[in-house]
């Protein structure tokens, strides 16, 4: 029975991906711990601290497929940590006397934290791949629709004309910043944990730092200046990054869902037979991808405070906060993967309707370009008077259900300075998208595909 939808055979595909689930599955988690134990043995053998033959045997035996996971689970329930039953099983799997050298000088948290770092490295790489795909899809949309006019909306109302390319660039820019954060974070979090019981490596005497550095080298990690058993800022930064990233994905999903409303209909999710259908309303095409992006993002944001709270450790090894990470971090990664997966599919197949965008621009009958008229009139009568004249024309147009052009042409004070032909030009939304295209170009200039 799956308690969490993430692990459900029914719901799992909606909230995460098979690849990310595999990174944090029991088998992968235990295998990463075994990888660390094997790397520790090899590092110590290279330093002459344990027999080379023992390190070779430990490495050969460190394969989770040969272990009884149910027995390790029972042992974990008894002890409170999986390391004790795991190293016991590893020692028993080794031939001869090699098992006596397993876990030499290490402590439970050394192995579990370093294994977690290896999982984070794998998980962040999966995130990088999907994020790159999303950026590429958005860059393509921004480029294709650079000059396609649509209504810009503020407070859920028509505001001024923009272009759809501009909107896509607004979505893309935060993701570019997230890519920069991810590149830095992936390096910063790749740090080995090896400090022994309280972080002093007393069990290895003068050889402790050499072992730590050799272990890091074996695993392709960096060695820290001091153990980070109780310095959890790196993990908190990873969690915060996931919150930031999914927040930006949620923004995209919110916009797309709103633009899909029947009253707007400017974009649509990729169509598949039966996708987004209703059990009772045959006409429905619901924003399914958007809904699950938002669900995943909301849950990630709720998990971030758990990791931040887990930073508050007591003394040199914590009583409880560490264990909260075991629950929250894998879930945050799984849900982030789900949000990325849905966003990538959404944007790579997004259906865009420029004709509907143009029709919607005309629904306010010229008023979306009222600022353009005001700014053209202002040099002649002053900004405040221009604002009042155009606002009065807008009110009359609304009251009489008429096009703004008719009311503007009926005001002699306005036509004295802006003849009808000029008013027609000013009221064309295509002529008042500002520097939307230039801003699209600026965002696309950061796209790696555009770099020499």
N, C-alpha and C positions, 0 to 999 in steps of 0.2 A: 504494500500500500504506500502511495506517495502522499506524504503530508503536505508538501509544498507543490504548488503548480509547476515550479521550475523542474521538478523531477518526475512530473506526471507524464505518463505515456499518452494522455489525452490532451493536456494543456501545454506540455513542455515546449512544443514547437512554436507556441505563441509568445513565450516569455524569454526564451534564450535560444542558443544555437547548439547543435551537437558538438561542434568544435570546442566551444567554451565550456560546455558541461564536461567534456572529456578532460580538460585541464584541471578541473577541481573535483573530479570523481574520486571515490575512495582508492581505486587502484592507482590512479595517477598521483594522488597525495602520498600514499605509502611508497610508491616507486621513487618519488623525489626524495623521501627520507632515506631510502636505501641508497640512492645515488650519492647523497651526502656522506653516508657512512662509508661507502666504497671509496669516495674521493678522499676522505679523511685517512683511511688506511693507506692509500697510495701515497699521499703526501708524507705521512709519517715514515713510510718505508723508504722514500727517497731521502729523508733526513737521517736514516739509520736508526730510527726509534723503535720500529717493529720489523720483523722478518719480511723480506720481499715476498717470499712464498705465501705468507699469511695474507698480505695485501692482495695478491693475485687470487687467492682462494675466496677471500671476502668479496672481491669484485665479481668473480664468476658466480657467486651464490646470491648476489643482491638482485634477484629477479622476483618481482612480486607475484608473477604467475605461478610460482612454485610454493606459495605460502597459503595457509588456511586463514582467509580473511575473517571467517566467523570466529575462529579462536582468538585472533588478534582483537576482534571487537569485544569479546567477553573479557579479555585481559584489560582492555582500555577502560571498560566499565568498572572493573575492579580497582585499577590503579588511578585512573583519572587522566592518563596520558597514553597515547599509542606506542611511545618509544620503548617502554619497558618490555611489553610482549613482543614488539617488533625485533628488538635486538636479541632477545632470547631466541626467537625463531631463526634469525639470521645466524646466530652462533651455532645453533643446532644443525643448520643446513651446511655449515662449513665442515670440510673433512679435516681429520687430524686435530692439531692444536690451534688451528687458525682462529677458531671461534673465540679464544681467550683474548684476542687483540681487537675485537669489535668494540667500537665506541670508546676507544682509548683516550682518556683525558677530557672527554666531552660531557656536556650536560644536556638534558632533554630539550631545553629551549634552544640550544645551539642548533640542534638537528632540525627541529620543527621550524624555527625561523628561517634558516637557510633554505630548507625545502620550500617554504612559502615564497621566498625570493625567486626561486627557480620557477614556481608556478606563476608568480606575477610577471616575470619576464615573458613567459609564453602567452599569458593573457593579454598583456599590453601589446604584444606583436599582433595578435588577432585583432585587437582594437585598431591598431595602426593601419592594418590592411583594409578594414571596412571604412575607416575614416578617410583614407586616401580615395577609395571608390566613391564615397559620397561627395568629396571635394571635386572630383573629376566630373561627376554628374551635374553638380551645381555650376561649375565653370562652363560646361557645355550649354546649359540652359541660359546662363547669364549672357553668353556670347551670342546665342541664337536669337534671344529676345531683347537684346540691348536697347533697341529703339521701338519696341512694341508698347504703345501707350495703354495704361490702365488707370483705374482710380486708386489714388493713395488714400488711405483711411486713417483718421485719428478719432479717438473716442467712438469707434465703430461707425463713424459717419464719413461720407465723401469729404475729402479735404482739398487736395490738389492732385493734378495728374502726375503720375510717375511712369516708369516703364516696368514691365515684368522682369526684364533683365536686371534692373536696379533692385527689385525685391529679392531676386535670387542672389545678387551680390551682398545684400544685407544679411541673408542667411549664411552665405559662404564665409564672410570675413571672420566671424567668431570661430568657425571651424578651423580656419587657417591659424588662428592664435592657439587653438587647442592642439594643433599639430606641433607647433613650436613647443608648447608646454610638454607634450608627450615625449618629444625627442630628448628634452632635457631630463624629464622625470625618469625615463627608461634607464638612463645612465646613472642617475643619482640613487635609485632604489636598488641597483644591482650590487649590493654589499653583503659580504659574508657575515654570518653571526658566529662567533666562536670566542667564548669567554670563560667557560667553566661555570662552576656553581654560583659565584657572585661577580663574575666578570674579570677576575684577576689572573685566571689561568694558572692558579697555584698548583694544580694537579700535574702540570707539565714543567714546572720550574722554569729554568732559563730558556727552555726550548719553546715556550708557549707562543711567542710572537712569530717565530719562524714557522711553526705549524700553522698558525692562522693564515699567514701569507701564502704558504704552500697550498693550503686548502682552497683559498680564494683563486689561486692560479689554476688549480685542477678544474674548478667549476666555471672559469671565465668570469669571475666576479672581482670586485675590489675589496681590499681589506680596510676596515675602519680604524681610526686612531684609538678607539676604545669600544668595548662592547656596547651594543644598543638594546640590551635586554629591556631596559626601562626607558629608552629614548625612542618613542614610537612616532616621531614626527614624520618620518619617511612614509610610513604606512598611512598616516593621517592625510598626507599630501596626495597620495595615490587615491584615497577615497574621495577627497575633495575634488580632485580632477574628474573623477567619474561623475560626481554631482554637477560640476560645471558643464561637462560634455553633454550629459543627458538633458540638462536644462536647455541648452541650445537646440538639441534635437526636438525637445518638446515645443519650443517656439515655432519651429518649422511645421510640426504636426498641427499645431493650433491654427496657424495661418491657412494651411492646406484644407483642413476640415471646414473652416469658415468659408473659404473660396469655393468649396464644393457644395455649399447650400444651394438648394434649388433656386432661390431668389437671386443668387449670384452666378453660379455655374461657370466660373472662369477657368477652373482646372478640375481634374478628376484623377483619382487613383488609377493605376493600371488595371485594365479590365480582364477578368478571368471568369469564365462561366461559373455562376454560383457564388462568386466572391462578393461578400458584403450584402448578400440577399437577406430578405426577411422571411420568417416562417408564415407570415400572413399577407404581407403587402408585396405583390409581384413586381411593382415598379421600383422598389428600393435598391439603391446602391450605396450602402453605408461606408463611411470612412474608416474601414477596419484597421488598416495599417496605422493610421493616425491615432486611433483609440489605443492600440497596444503600445505605440511609442510613448504616449502620455502615461499609460499605466505603469510601464517600466520606469520611466523617468521619475514619476512621483515616488515610487518605492525606493529608488536609488537615493533620492534626496532625504528620505526618512532614515536611511541607513548611515548616511554620512555622520550625523551627530553621534551615533553609536561609536564609530571609530574615533571621533574627536574626544568623546568622553573616555574612551579606553586609553588615552594618552596619560591619564592621571594614575600612574603606578605608584605603589608604595615601596620605599626602600630599594634594595638591589634586585629583587624579584617580586613580582606583583601577586596580590591576592585577589584574583577575579577579573580585572580588566583585560588581561591577555586573552582569556577564554571568550570574551565577547567578540573579539576579532574573528575567531574561528567561525562564528555564525554569520557575521555581517559582511566580511570581505568577499567570500565566495558568492554570496547572493548579489552583492553589488556588481561584481564582474559579470555574473550570469545575466542579470537584468540589463546591464549596459550593452552586452552583446545582442540581446533581443531588440533593444531600441535601435542599435546601429543596423541590424539586419533589416528591420522593417523600413527604416529611413532610406537605406540604399536601394531597396526594391522599389519604394515609392518614387524616388527621384529619378532613377534610371528609366522608369516607364511612365513618368508623369504625362498626363494628357493635358495639353494647353489649348485654350480656345481664344485666340486673339480677336475673333469677330465678336464674341460675347463680351470681351473686355471693352471693345469699342462701344457696343450697344449700352453697356452699363455706364460708361462715361456720359452718355447722352441722357440718362434717366433723370438727372437733375436739371435738364433743359438749359444748359449753358452755365449754371451757377458754380460748377466745379472750377470754372476759369474766372470767377469774379475777382480774385486777387490780381489777375493779369490786367483786367480793366482798371482796377483801382490804382495799380502802380503806374499805368500809362497815363492816367488822368492826374495823378498827384503832382507832377511838375507844373501843371497849369493852375491848379486850384489849391494846392496844399494837401498833405496826406490826410489830415483829419476830415476836411471837407470831402475829399475824394472817397474816403471810407463811408461817410454818411450818405453820399449820393448813391453809391453802388449798393450799399445795404438797403436803402429805401427802395431801389429798383428790385432787389431780390425779394423784399417783403411783398411788393405789389405783384410780382410774378407768381409767387406762391399763392397769394390770396385770390388771384384771378386765373390760376392754372394756365399761365402763359409762359412762353420762352423768355429768358432774360433779355435776349436781343430786342424783343419788342418793347420792353419797358425802358431799356437804355436809349433806344432810338426815340422814344416819346419824351425824353428829358432834354430840353434845349440846352441846358447848362453843360450836359455831357457831350451832345453832338456838336456843340460849338468848338470843341477841342478834338473830339474823336468822331470822324465821319463814319457812316454806316459800313463802308468797306473795311475800315480799320477795326471797327468793333467785331465784324465777322472774323477777321484774322485773329484778334485777341481771344475770341471765345472758342477757337479750335483747340481742344486739349493737346493735340499733337505739338502745338507751338509753345506749350508751357510746361515742359517736363524738366526745365532747368538744366542742370549739369548731370542729369541721371546717367547719360552715356559715358561721360568722362569719369564719373565715380565707378561705373562698371569696369572701365579700362584700368583704373588704379587698383581695384581689387584683383582683377585678372593678371595684372603685372606680377603679383605675388604667387601665382599658380606655377608650380614647378614645371608644368608642361610648356610654359611660355618662356622659360629661362634657357639661355644658350649654354 
